[in-house]
């Protein structure tokens, strides 16, 4: 059951786009020069006419060639507009040209439904949600990505990147049929510079990332336990692992990103260069571009890690018993005299088993003398106990079991058929006895008799000294920095190839509802790496971002992707 414990972009170069905001504008450039960076008008005064980005200057000051750039608000003084006839754009695709024609003319590697490997490439991680892309792009260079995005925009085809393909909602396939999928499986570089910043391709999977940086320089990063998950979605929507209370989320290690934007411009975004795009990519990258390369600040891998697990018996006989146990664990997790950033902790339950599991970045002596006694105090005597010291890589290997840490770069073929939901519990409102009694009562009444397998995972994000909650909420689009617990509810098909029973969805929703409805004073949020496709776009925006963050993201979206090239059913701007 623990194998389902899951938690999603160089090579070529081109001109760079400008940072958002007038305060970023370089006033030294000459007016009326052809845009070298996809910007136009404003104090720079660039014209799009004759540029490689398109001949129209949008109302927001970006060059492009679609209606979003050439239509309403287009600036005729800095390029061609649909209502302007004084200039003529260079020949582009004729009305009868197709997306395939555009890609083929640019020698972009693609797969169509007629290709022999299309079905395998289009196979979703979540088999419940299959979609048929219009085309799957397998770029070998950044230029292939640029050309693909431009072709998609011209042909009004929506685009999504696919890193590892583990989106619970199949958003890596577009979340609909007919999208362009840009599969980054060929972007596999992993290198470290003199500052121990890892330069990592957008198609790298977590297990290969961990091995790559460790083998090169004994370095490490915080990330999830499932080795087949791709870095792309995982890092740009959070990225939790047991080491996150020590080192933060994977997202927090991002110091730079190489990204292709909707108009085909290619930029390197950091906290000082293109800061608005840097902000948006860290939390909502699927709505803003294709990240081809990540720059991640690594840390020294620990020489050893304490890994522990305790199985508690009799936890699904009485809601009162399980509630009392959880309340003790919650009090323990908030006890600053015992707990600090060195402790990672999670709970796993499936209606029969109840497991406390995690890691500790201190000595095994300190764990046995300080952490373990207080954690287990008042709890039932464990039916199974494991406390061991492991090397960093051995610890990751055990957590990844039964999957190997080393994952295939192509031909990945792990799948499941499932539905999942998440809840984020704020630190200001710890779970109450009333809410827990309802929650565990639902598990005992419905979960122990369920015809289909399921599990719930409750991970500790907050608590004393947690580095997850240190960054300012305004520092990135991952703006929830007040979580105490993050809960995942997951129902799945027990036999591979079996159809998905429709009653799994209401059962999983019932797990969440049993807790939220009995906790009227708690404002629960959601975690976008456990994306719930049952949510409307508005519900997803509220749960994953909140009104302040979403408003900022929408403003950025309207400037850099007015045509909504990067789209899925819950994308910014829907």
C-alpha positions as semicolon CSV with decimal commas, in nm:
position;residue;x (nm);y (nm);z (nm)
1;X;0,000;0,000;0,000
2;X;0,283;0,239;0,077
3;X;0,392;0,216;-0,287
4;X;0,115;0,467;-0,357
5;X;0,275;0,727;-0,126
6;X;0,305;0,996;-0,392
7;X;0,336;1,353;-0,358
8;X;0,516;1,736;-1,204
9;X;1,207;2,228;-1,826
10;X;1,904;2,443;-2,209
11;X;2,042;2,374;-2,499
12;X;1,978;2,645;-2,759
13;X;1,951;3,016;-2,690
14;X;1,749;3,302;-2,833
15;X;1,669;3,662;-2,742
16;X;1,536;3,749;-2,399
17;X;1,209;3,918;-2,308
18;X;1,184;4,214;-2,071
19;X;1,081;4,214;-1,707
20;X;0,725;4,311;-1,629
21;X;0,658;4,655;-1,487
22;X;0,772;5,001;-1,591
23;X;1,034;5,009;-1,318
24;X;1,218;4,728;-1,498
25;X;1,239;4,911;-1,831
26;X;1,580;4,987;-1,977
27;X;1,569;5,350;-2,089
28;X;1,897;5,338;-2,280
29;X;1,765;5,164;-2,593
30;X;1,696;5,353;-2,913
31;X;1,336;5,421;-3,020
32;X;1,199;5,245;-3,331
33;X;1,462;4,971;-3,326
34;X;1,333;4,625;-3,416
35;X;1,254;4,439;-3,096
36;X;1,532;4,201;-2,994
37;X;1,345;4,071;-2,691
38;X;0,973;4,045;-2,782
39;X;0,886;4,379;-2,615
40;X;0,748;4,683;-2,791
41;X;0,632;5,039;-2,733
42;X;0,671;5,190;-2,389
43;X;0,986;5,376;-2,299
44;X;1,197;5,134;-2,499
45;X;1,010;5,220;-2,816
46;X;1,083;4,891;-2,993
47;X;0,882;4,800;-3,300
48;X;0,765;4,446;-3,368
49;X;0,768;4,496;-3,743
50;X;1,036;4,267;-3,882
51;X;1,101;4,092;-3,550
52;X;1,118;3,715;-3,514
53;X;0,836;3,719;-3,254
54;X;0,556;3,849;-3,476
55;X;0,473;4,187;-3,624
56;X;0,195;4,305;-3,391
57;X;0,251;4,500;-3,069
58;X;-0,013;4,410;-2,809
59;X;-0,170;4,656;-2,568
60;X;0,058;4,516;-2,296
61;X;0,375;4,571;-2,498
62;X;0,460;4,225;-2,630
63;X;0,524;4,119;-2,990
64;X;0,318;3,838;-3,142
65;X;0,114;3,735;-3,442
66;X;-0,220;3,608;-3,313
67;X;-0,543;3,797;-3,253
68;X;-0,445;3,851;-2,889
69;X;-0,155;4,068;-3,013
70;X;-0,296;4,205;-3,342
71;X;-0,654;4,275;-3,234
72;X;-0,812;4,497;-2,970
73;X;-0,560;4,731;-2,808
74;X;-0,285;4,658;-3,061
75;X;-0,042;4,952;-3,094
76;X;-0,013;5,046;-3,464
77;X;0,279;5,279;-3,397
78;X;0,497;4,982;-3,310
79;X;0,394;4,718;-3,563
80;X;0,109;4,581;-3,771
81;X;-0,249;4,557;-3,643
82;X;-0,549;4,392;-3,801
83;X;-0,708;4,733;-3,853
84;X;-0,389;4,885;-4,001
85;X;-0,289;4,860;-4,368
86;X;0,017;5,083;-4,383
87;X;0,254;4,790;-4,333
88;X;0,252;4,429;-4,442
89;X;0,364;4,141;-4,223
90;X;0,605;3,886;-4,368
91;X;0,429;3,578;-4,506
92;X;0,299;3,345;-4,236
93;X;0,088;3,031;-4,240
94;X;-0,202;3,058;-4,481
95;X;-0,553;3,000;-4,347
96;X;-0,534;2,642;-4,473
97;X;-0,206;2,569;-4,301
98;X;-0,231;2,325;-4,015
99;X;-0,050;2,284;-3,689
100;X;0,129;1,983;-3,830
101;X;0,242;2,180;-4,135
102;X;0,383;2,452;-3,912
103;X;0,575;2,207;-3,694
104;X;0,701;2,005;-3,990
105;X;0,835;2,314;-4,169
106;X;1,038;2,392;-3,857
107;X;1,165;2,032;-3,827
108;X;1,015;1,987;-3,482
109;X;1,008;1,621;-3,368
110;X;0,642;1,524;-3,325
111;X;0,414;1,226;-3,277
112;X;0,064;1,208;-3,423
113;X;-0,217;0,962;-3,358
114;X;-0,088;0,763;-3,655
115;X;0,258;0,722;-3,496
116;X;0,338;0,376;-3,364
117;X;0,441;0,506;-3,019
118;X;0,164;0,767;-2,982
119;X;-0,056;0,552;-2,757
120;X;0,229;0,483;-2,516
121;X;0,336;0,848;-2,507
122;X;-0,024;0,961;-2,450
123;X;-0,093;0,708;-2,176
124;X;-0,178;0,898;-1,858
125;X;-0,046;0,821;-1,513
126;X;-0,406;0,829;-1,392
127;X;-0,575;0,584;-1,628
128;X;-0,913;0,718;-1,522
129;X;-0,849;1,036;-1,721
130;X;-0,722;0,957;-2,073
131;X;-0,706;1,234;-2,332
132;X;-0,592;1,238;-2,694
133;X;-0,354;1,526;-2,773
134;X;-0,362;1,690;-3,115
135;X;0,013;1,636;-3,126
136;X;0,290;1,529;-2,889
137;X;0,611;1,726;-2,932
138;X;0,938;1,559;-2,831
139;X;1,180;1,854;-2,846
140;X;1,553;1,801;-2,858
141;X;1,640;2,169;-2,821
142;X;1,493;2,484;-2,675
143;X;1,438;2,607;-3,030
144;X;1,202;2,314;-3,085
145;X;1,004;2,428;-2,781
146;X;0,995;2,787;-2,907
147;X;0,879;2,682;-3,252
148;X;0,613;2,454;-3,105
149;X;0,467;2,727;-2,885
150;X;0,459;2,973;-3,176
151;X;0,291;2,717;-3,403
152;X;0,033;2,637;-3,136
153;X;-0,047;3,005;-3,084
154;X;-0,091;3,066;-3,455
155;X;-0,325;2,769;-3,483
156;X;-0,516;2,844;-3,161
157;X;-0,415;2,514;-3,001
158;X;-0,370;2,500;-2,624
159;X;-0,034;2,389;-2,483
160;X;0,083;2,204;-2,175
161;X;0,425;2,074;-2,072
162;X;0,476;1,717;-1,960
163;X;0,768;1,653;-1,728
164;X;0,700;1,321;-1,554
165;X;0,331;1,302;-1,640
166;X;0,206;1,241;-1,285
167;X;-0,067;1,505;-1,279
168;X;-0,358;1,355;-1,089
169;X;-0,591;1,532;-1,336
170;X;-0,389;1,445;-1,651
171;X;-0,313;1,813;-1,699
172;X;0,019;1,707;-1,854
173;X;-0,197;1,586;-2,143
174;X;-0,384;1,915;-2,146
175;X;-0,675;1,810;-1,927
176;X;-0,872;1,776;-2,252
177;X;-0,835;1,617;-2,593
178;X;-0,692;1,829;-2,872
179;X;-0,409;2,008;-2,690
180;X;-0,041;2,019;-2,781
181;X;0,169;1,824;-2,533
182;X;0,535;1,926;-2,511
183;X;0,700;1,618;-2,360
184;X;1,036;1,708;-2,204
185;X;1,174;1,356;-2,172
186;X;1,485;1,453;-2,372
187;X;1,577;1,733;-2,129
188;X;1,777;1,519;-1,887
189;X;2,086;1,725;-1,802
190;X;2,201;1,741;-1,439
191;X;2,511;1,949;-1,361
192;X;2,643;2,142;-1,061
193;X;2,827;2,473;-1,075
194;X;3,089;2,609;-0,835
195;X;2,815;2,742;-0,605
196;X;2,654;2,396;-0,593
197;X;2,354;2,517;-0,791
198;X;2,215;2,226;-0,986
199;X;2,118;2,295;-1,349
200;X;1,848;2,040;-1,419
201;X;1,647;1,965;-1,732
202;X;1,271;1,983;-1,712
203;X;1,226;1,613;-1,794
204;X;1,432;1,476;-1,504
205;X;1,255;1,248;-1,257
206;X;1,309;1,284;-0,882
207;X;1,500;0,961;-0,829
208;X;1,744;1,042;-1,109
209;X;1,781;1,395;-0,974
210;X;1,869;1,269;-0,626
211;X;2,126;1,024;-0,762
212;X;2,268;1,277;-1,009
213;X;2,349;1,552;-0,760
214;X;2,465;1,308;-0,493
215;X;2,698;1,116;-0,722
216;X;2,849;1,437;-0,860
217;X;2,910;1,621;-0,536
218;X;2,735;1,457;-0,239
219;X;2,455;1,713;-0,258
220;X;2,086;1,685;-0,180
221;X;1,750;1,858;-0,228
222;X;1,413;1,838;-0,055
223;X;1,160;1,650;-0,268
224;X;0,896;1,379;-0,262
225;X;0,948;1,009;-0,209
226;X;0,814;0,875;-0,541
227;X;1,120;0,850;-0,771
228;X;0,923;0,849;-1,097
229;X;0,762;1,189;-1,044
230;X;0,892;1,455;-1,281
231;X;1,065;1,763;-1,146
232;X;0,856;2,006;-1,355
233;X;0,515;1,997;-1,188
234;X;0,654;1,883;-0,854
235;X;0,888;2,179;-0,813
236;X;0,660;2,445;-0,961
237;X;0,363;2,359;-0,737
238;X;0,540;2,293;-0,407
239;X;0,737;1,973;-0,373
240;X;0,712;1,820;-0,025
241;X;0,930;1,550;0,128
242;X;1,024;1,440;0,478
243;X;1,328;1,671;0,455
244;X;1,112;1,976;0,379
245;X;1,076;2,085;0,741
246;X;1,457;2,104;0,740
247;X;1,523;2,249;0,394
248;X;1,189;2,382;0,267
249;X;0,994;2,272;-0,038
250;X;1,156;2,188;-0,372
251;X;1,005;2,515;-0,497
252;X;1,202;2,705;-0,232
253;X;1,532;2,586;-0,380
254;X;1,460;2,739;-0,723
255;X;1,699;3,030;-0,788
256;X;1,639;3,052;-1,162
257;X;1,437;2,907;-1,449
258;X;1,481;2,905;-1,826
259;X;1,134;2,937;-1,972
260;X;0,964;2,973;-2,310
261;X;0,673;3,219;-2,295
262;X;0,355;3,230;-2,501
263;X;0,499;3,459;-2,771
264;X;0,803;3,234;-2,818
265;X;1,045;3,448;-2,620
266;X;1,298;3,261;-2,409
267;X;1,408;3,412;-2,078
268;X;1,606;3,332;-1,767
269;X;1,387;3,432;-1,473
270;X;1,525;3,502;-1,127
271;X;1,432;3,714;-0,827
272;X;1,594;4,016;-0,997
273;X;1,546;3,939;-1,369
274;X;1,179;3,910;-1,472
275;X;1,069;3,894;-1,108
276;X;0,696;3,876;-1,186
277;X;0,747;3,574;-1,410
278;X;0,978;3,419;-1,151
279;X;0,700;3,470;-0,896
280;X;0,434;3,312;-1,118
281;X;0,639;3,011;-1,226
282;X;0,693;2,912;-0,864
283;X;0,339;2,799;-0,793
284;X;0,157;2,821;-1,127
285;X;0,403;2,742;-1,408
286;X;0,149;2,540;-1,607
287;X;-0,032;2,866;-1,685
288;X;0,272;3,068;-1,789
289;X;0,527;2,878;-1,993
290;X;0,745;2,578;-2,060
291;X;1,031;2,554;-1,811
292;X;1,318;2,385;-1,992
293;X;1,579;2,418;-1,718
294;X;1,568;2,459;-1,341
295;X;1,846;2,611;-1,131
296;X;1,822;2,463;-0,782
297;X;2,031;2,555;-0,477
298;X;2,144;2,224;-0,332
299;X;2,256;2,146;0,024
300;X;2,518;1,912;0,161
301;X;2,371;1,565;0,189
302;X;2,369;1,442;0,550
303;X;2,610;1,164;0,634
304;X;2,327;0,971;0,793
305;X;1,953;0,990;0,851
306;X;1,739;0,829;1,119
307;X;1,440;0,663;0,956
308;X;1,155;0,544;1,176
309;X;0,813;0,384;1,157
310;X;0,562;0,272;1,418
311;X;0,252;0,069;1,339
312;X;-0,030;0,125;1,587
313;X;-0,284;-0,154;1,644
314;X;-0,658;-0,125;1,707
315;X;-0,697;0,220;1,556
316;X;-1,014;0,146;1,359
317;X;-1,236;0,015;1,634
318;X;-1,333;0,339;1,805
319;X;-1,332;0,695;1,674
320;X;-1,271;0,820;2,027
321;X;-0,955;0,608;2,055
322;X;-0,815;0,725;1,722
323;X;-0,909;1,086;1,795
324;X;-0,725;1,076;2,128
325;X;-0,419;0,928;1,958
326;X;-0,415;1,194;1,688
327;X;-0,463;1,473;1,937
328;X;-0,156;1,353;2,123
329;X;0,044;1,337;1,798
330;X;-0,073;1,689;1,712
331;X;0,028;1,821;2,053
332;X;0,365;1,649;2,014
333;X;0,413;1,806;1,671
334;X;0,360;2,153;1,819
335;X;0,587;2,101;2,121
336;X;0,891;2,324;2,069
337;X;1,075;2,165;2,360
338;X;1,093;1,840;2,163
339;X;1,034;1,913;1,795
340;X;1,248;2,126;1,565
341;X;1,323;2,137;1,193
342;X;1,518;1,812;1,203
343;X;1,199;1,603;1,232
344;X;0,993;1,487;0,933
345;X;0,666;1,315;1,020
346;X;0,371;1,164;0,837
347;X;0,073;0,941;0,915
348;X;-0,065;0,673;0,685
349;X;-0,401;0,501;0,733
350;X;-0,614;0,278;0,512
351;X;-0,889;0,134;0,732
352;X;-0,674;-0,149;0,861
353;X;-0,324;-0,010;0,912
354;X;-0,221;0,306;1,097
355;X;0,145;0,399;1,053
356;X;0,358;0,683;1,190
357;X;0,658;0,729;0,966
358;X;0,932;0,982;0,903
359;X;1,294;1,086;0,922
360;X;1,512;1,265;1,174
361;X;1,823;1,464;1,087
362;X;1,985;1,414;1,426
363;X;2,153;1,126;1,601
364;X;1,977;0,799;1,669
365;X;2,061;0,849;2,036
366;X;1,874;1,180;2,045
367;X;1,582;1,023;1,861
368;X;1,557;0,727;2,099
369;X;1,604;0,936;2,413
370;X;1,406;1,248;2,324
371;X;1,179;1,213;2,020
372;X;1,053;0,857;2,042
373;X;0,944;0,853;2,409
374;X;0,738;1,171;2,375
375;X;0,589;1,070;2,039
376;X;0,472;0,732;2,169
377;X;0,366;0,848;2,514
378;X;-0,004;0,759;2,573
379;X;-0,028;0,581;2,236
380;X;-0,100;0,207;2,205
381;X;0,211;-0,007;2,215
382;X;0,328;-0,034;1,852
383;X;0,268;-0,367;1,683
384;X;0,564;-0,299;1,455
385;X;0,865;-0,074;1,517
386;X;1,161;0,024;1,304
387;X;1,426;0,280;1,395
388;X;1,747;0,272;1,192
389;X;2,032;0,490;1,075
390;X;2,080;0,497;0,699
391;X;2,293;0,684;0,451
392;X;2,117;0,960;0,256
393;X;2,080;0,754;-0,060
394;X;1,979;0,441;0,132
395;X;1,713;0,642;0,310
396;X;1,570;0,765;-0,020
397;X;1,583;0,410;-0,156
398;X;1,383;0,272;0,136
399;X;1,125;0,550;0,106
400;X;1,091;0,483;-0,268
401;X;1,035;0,109;-0,225
402;X;0,909;-0,086;-0,418
403;X;1,025;0,139;-0,701
404;X;1,399;0,173;-0,764
405;X;1,555;0,514;-0,717
406;X;1,703;0,502;-1,068
407;X;1,422;0,558;-1,316
408;X;1,411;0,516;-1,696
409;X;1,461;0,836;-1,891
410;X;1,219;0,716;-2,159
411;X;0,955;0,446;-2,165
412;X;0,828;0,513;-1,811
413;X;0,527;0,287;-1,757
414;X;0,393;0,325;-1,402
415;X;0,019;0,393;-1,383
416;X;-0,275;0,386;-1,146
417;X;-0,652;0,439;-1,169
418;X;-0,768;0,669;-0,890
419;X;-0,928;0,983;-0,754
420;X;-0,768;1,203;-0,487
421;X;-0,842;1,516;-0,285
422;X;-0,636;1,726;-0,049
423;X;-0,691;1,941;0,257
424;X;-0,448;2,195;0,403
425;X;-0,496;2,253;0,775
426;X;-0,375;2,597;0,891
427;X;-0,149;2,627;1,194
428;X;-0,385;2,879;1,350
429;X;-0,663;2,615;1,357
430;X;-0,531;2,273;1,461
431;X;-0,770;1,984;1,411
432;X;-1,033;1,964;1,685
433;X;-1,178;1,668;1,872
434;X;-1,513;1,735;1,706
435;X;-1,365;1,730;1,357
436;X;-1,147;1,427;1,426
437;X;-1,431;1,225;1,577
438;X;-1,635;1,285;1,264
439;X;-1,339;1,204;1,040
440;X;-1,236;0,881;1,206
441;X;-1,598;0,784;1,254
442;X;-1,644;0,807;0,877
443;X;-1,333;0,597;0,822
444;X;-1,450;0,328;1,062
445;X;-1,808;0,319;0,934
446;X;-1,733;0,342;0,562
447;X;-1,363;0,284;0,507
448;X;-1,317;-0,045;0,692
449;X;-1,593;-0,197;0,478
450;X;-1,501;-0,031;0,150
451;X;-1,503;-0,259;-0,151
452;X;-1,222;-0,053;-0,302
453;X;-0,877;0,022;-0,158
454;X;-0,799;0,370;-0,032
455;X;-0,561;0,552;0,194
456;X;-0,520;0,881;0,376
457;X;-0,184;1,048;0,433
458;X;-0,140;1,332;0,681
459;X;0,198;1,506;0,659
460;X;0,337;1,756;0,906
461;X;0,425;2,080;0,725
462;X;0,425;2,324;1,014
463;X;0,523;2,299;1,379
464;X;0,823;2,449;1,557
465;X;1,111;2,563;1,335
466;X;0,958;2,433;1,011
467;X;1,140;2,583;0,714
468;X;0,836;2,535;0,491
469;X;0,660;2,826;0,657
470;X;0,958;3,064;0,668
471;X;0,928;3,228;0,321
472;X;0,694;3,523;0,292
473;X;0,353;3,442;0,139
474;X;0,424;3,714;-0,118
475;X;0,755;3,561;-0,229
476;X;0,599;3,316;-0,476
477;X;0,266;3,199;-0,614
478;X;0,287;2,915;-0,363
479;X;0,153;3,155;-0,105
480;X;0,022;2,929;0,171
481;X;0,295;2,948;0,433
482;X;0,080;2,874;0,736
483;X;0,005;2,502;0,700
484;X;0,020;2,268;0,995
485;X;-0,095;1,950;0,818
486;X;-0,151;1,859;0,454
487;X;-0,389;1,569;0,403
488;X;-0,428;1,353;0,095
489;X;-0,727;1,122;0,044
490;X;-0,678;0,866;-0,234
491;X;-0,913;0,596;-0,362
492;X;-0,801;0,357;-0,633
493;X;-0,869;0,039;-0,825
494;X;-0,718;-0,265;-0,657
495;X;-0,672;-0,475;-0,970
496;X;-0,476;-0,338;-1,264
497;X;-0,693;-0,297;-1,571
498;X;-1,021;-0,305;-1,379
499;X;-1,276;-0,033;-1,452
500;X;-1,298;0,258;-1,211
501;X;-1,597;0,214;-0,977
502;X;-1,796;0,540;-0,965
503;X;-1,852;0,510;-0,589
504;X;-1,483;0,582;-0,520
505;X;-1,531;0,955;-0,590
506;X;-1,811;1,013;-0,336
507;X;-1,626;0,799;-0,081
508;X;-1,309;1,010;-0,112
509;X;-1,512;1,330;-0,107
510;X;-1,684;1,197;0,204
511;X;-1,349;1,162;0,380
512;X;-1,284;1,531;0,326
513;X;-1,640;1,637;0,403
514;X;-1,647;1,443;0,730
515;X;-1,362;1,660;0,854
516;X;-1,446;1,998;0,704
517;X;-1,817;1,997;0,792
518;X;-1,738;1,915;1,153
519;X;-1,476;2,192;1,171
520;X;-1,680;2,508;1,104
521;X;-1,414;2,743;1,239
522;X;-1,134;2,614;1,016
523;X;-1,054;2,757;0,673
524;X;-0,922;2,456;0,482
525;X;-0,726;2,503;0,159
526;X;-0,594;2,258;-0,101
527;X;-0,252;2,149;-0,230
528;X;-0,218;2,181;-0,608
529;X;0,025;1,891;-0,646
530;X;-0,269;1,673;-0,539
531;X;-0,488;1,846;-0,796
532;X;-0,859;1,762;-0,783
533;X;-1,019;1,754;-1,130
534;X;-1,367;1,764;-0,976
535;X;-1,313;2,127;-0,875
536;X;-1,431;2,408;-1,100
537;X;-1,170;2,660;-1,210
538;X;-1,302;2,911;-0,956
539;X;-1,293;2,654;-0,675
540;X;-0,938;2,552;-0,768
541;X;-0,820;2,914;-0,778
542;X;-0,969;2,975;-0,434
543;X;-0,831;2,660;-0,274
544;X;-0,485;2,660;-0,432
545;X;-0,409;3,034;-0,441
546;X;-0,657;3,249;-0,253
547;X;-0,785;3,588;-0,375
548;X;-0,470;3,799;-0,331
549;X;-0,231;3,559;-0,502
550;X;-0,479;3,477;-0,776
551;X;-0,538;3,845;-0,855
552;X;-0,163;3,897;-0,901
553;X;-0,132;3,585;-1,116
554;X;-0,423;3,694;-1,334
555;X;-0,261;4,031;-1,394
556;X;0,065;3,864;-1,502
557;X;-0,123;3,613;-1,717
558;X;-0,303;3,891;-1,902
559;X;0,029;4,054;-1,985
560;X;0,243;3,756;-2,090
561;X;-0,020;3,514;-2,223
562;X;-0,324;3,717;-2,329
563;X;-0,429;3,447;-2,576
564;X;-0,426;3,178;-2,306
565;X;-0,189;2,955;-2,501
566;X;-0,094;2,770;-2,182
567;X;-0,418;2,618;-2,067
568;X;-0,576;2,341;-1,864
569;X;-0,924;2,332;-1,706
570;X;-0,797;2,503;-1,388
571;X;-0,540;2,736;-1,542
572;X;-0,506;3,098;-1,438
573;X;-0,755;3,309;-1,631
574;X;-1,022;3,041;-1,676
